[in-house]
Amino acid sequence: MDGEQARAQSRSVLIVAVAAVAVLVVVTVVALAVRSPTEFEPGTPEATAQGYVQAVVDDDATTAIGYLSEALQEACTPSDFRSTYIPESLRVTLSATTIDGETAEVDLNIEEGGGGLGGSYDYDVTLYMERQDGAWVISESPWPMEFCGEEDR
C-alpha cells in the first residue's frame, strides 16, 4: 500500500468515526427532547404542581382552577387564566419541594423560548400550597397569574 492509499484509508476511518459520533449525539438529543415527564406520586405537592402546570399549558382554565384553594377559586376566574401569556415554547422543571406540616412550597424553574437566535429566558417561581380536605391545593396566587383576584389590577 503506498502513502496515498494509506492517507485515503485514514481519512475514510476518520469520516466514519466522526459520522458515528454525530449520530450518537443526535440520538441522545432526540431522546432527551422526547422523554416523558416524571410522574409524581398522587396526593403529593409535586403531583399537584404537575397537574396545575399541565392544565395551564393546555389552556384548561377549569382544571387549573381546580388545583387552587377554595379562597383562590373564588378570587381567580377563568378569564384571569385566559388573560395570561403562555409562550409556545415552555419548559417547566421542579427544582425543590419543602413540606412543613400542612404547608408546602414547590419551587419551579420556568424556561421560555427554545434557544437558537431568539435565545431563552428562565426564571424561578414558587407554588405555595396547603392541605385542604386532605389534598394539596395552591394557596397563593400562582404563576402565571400572580395577580388574580387583586382589586387594583
C-alpha positions in Angstrom: 0.0 0.0 0.0 1.5 3.3 -1.0 1.3 6.6 1.0 -1.6 8.0 -0.9 -3.7 4.8 -0.3 -2.9 4.9 3.4 -3.9 8.6 3.7 -7.2 7.8 1.9 -7.9 4.9 4.2 -7.1 7.0 7.3 -9.5 9.7 6.0 -12.2 7.1 5.5 -11.8 5.8 9.0 -11.9 9.3 10.4 -15.0 10.2 8.4 -16.8 7.0 9.7 -15.7 7.8 13.3 -17.0 11.4 13.1 -20.2 10.3 11.5 -20.8 7.7 14.2 -20.2 10.3 17.0 -22.6 12.7 15.2 -25.3 10.1 15.0 -24.8 9.3 18.7 -25.1 13.0 19.6 -28.3 13.4 17.5 -29.9 10.2 19.1 -29.0 11.5 22.6 -30.5 14.9 21.9 -33.7 13.4 20.5 -34.0 11.0 23.4 -33.7 13.9 25.9 -36.2 16.0 24.0 -39.0 13.4 23.8 -38.6 11.8 27.1 -41.8 11.5 29.2 -42.2 13.8 32.2 -41.6 12.4 35.6 -44.8 11.0 37.1 -45.1 12.1 40.8 -46.9 10.1 43.5 -50.6 11.1 43.6 -51.5 13.2 46.7 -48.1 14.9 46.9 -47.4 18.6 46.4 -45.3 17.7 43.3 -48.3 15.9 41.7 -50.5 19.0 42.4 -47.9 21.3 40.8 -47.5 19.0 37.8 -51.3 18.8 37.3 -51.7 22.5 37.7 -48.8 23.3 35.3 -50.1 20.9 32.7 -53.6 22.4 32.9 -52.1 25.9 32.4 -50.0 24.7 29.4 -53.1 23.0 27.9 -55.1 26.3 28.4 -57.6 24.4 30.5 -58.7 27.1 33.0 -61.4 24.9 34.6 -58.9 22.1 35.5 -56.2 24.7 36.6 -58.7 26.4 38.9 -59.5 23.0 40.5 -55.9 22.9 41.9 -56.5 26.2 43.8 -57.7 26.6 47.4 -61.3 27.4 47.9 -60.4 31.1 48.6 -58.4 31.4 45.4 -61.2 29.6 43.4 -63.5 32.4 44.4 -60.9 35.1 43.5 -59.4 33.7 40.3 -61.6 33.4 37.3 -61.2 31.6 34.0 -60.7 35.0 32.4 -57.7 35.5 34.7 -56.2 32.4 33.2 -57.1 33.4 29.6 -55.6 36.8 30.0 -52.1 35.4 31.0 -49.4 34.9 28.4 -48.1 31.4 28.0 -45.3 31.1 25.3 -45.5 28.4 22.7 -42.0 27.1 23.8 -42.1 26.4 27.5 -40.2 24.1 29.8 -41.0 23.7 33.5 -38.9 21.7 35.8 -39.4 21.1 39.5 -36.4 22.3 41.5 -37.3 21.6 45.1 -40.1 20.8 47.5 -40.3 21.9 51.1 -43.1 20.4 53.3 -43.7 21.8 56.7 -46.7 20.1 58.3 -49.8 21.2 56.5 -48.0 23.7 54.1 -45.6 23.1 51.3 -43.6 25.1 48.8 -42.8 23.7 45.3 -40.0 25.6 43.5 -40.2 25.5 39.7 -37.8 26.7 37.0 -39.6 28.2 34.0 -37.7 28.4 30.7 -39.4 30.3 27.9 -38.1 30.1 24.4 -36.2 27.3 22.7 -32.7 28.8 22.4 -31.4 29.5 18.9 -31.2 33.0 17.7 -34.1 34.2 19.9 -32.5 32.7 23.0 -34.3 31.7 26.0 -35.3 33.3 29.3 -35.6 31.4 32.5 -36.8 32.3 36.0 -37.8 30.6 39.2 -41.3 30.6 40.8 -42.7 29.1 43.9 -46.1 27.5 44.3 -47.3 27.8 47.9 -49.6 25.1 49.0 -51.7 23.9 52.0 -53.6 20.8 52.8 -57.3 21.3 52.3 -59.7 18.4 52.9 -56.8 16.0 52.7 -55.5 17.3 49.4 -52.7 19.7 48.5 -54.0 22.9 46.9 -52.3 26.0 45.8 -53.0 28.7 48.4 -51.4 31.9 47.0 -51.9 33.4 43.5 -49.7 31.2 41.3 -47.7 31.6 38.2 -48.6 32.8 35.6 -51.5 34.7 37.3 -49.7 36.1 40.3 -52.2 39.0 40.5 -55.5 37.2 40.0 -58.2 38.3 42.4 -56.5 41.6 43.3 -58.8 44.6 43.2 -56.3 47.1 41.7 -55.5 45.3 38.5 
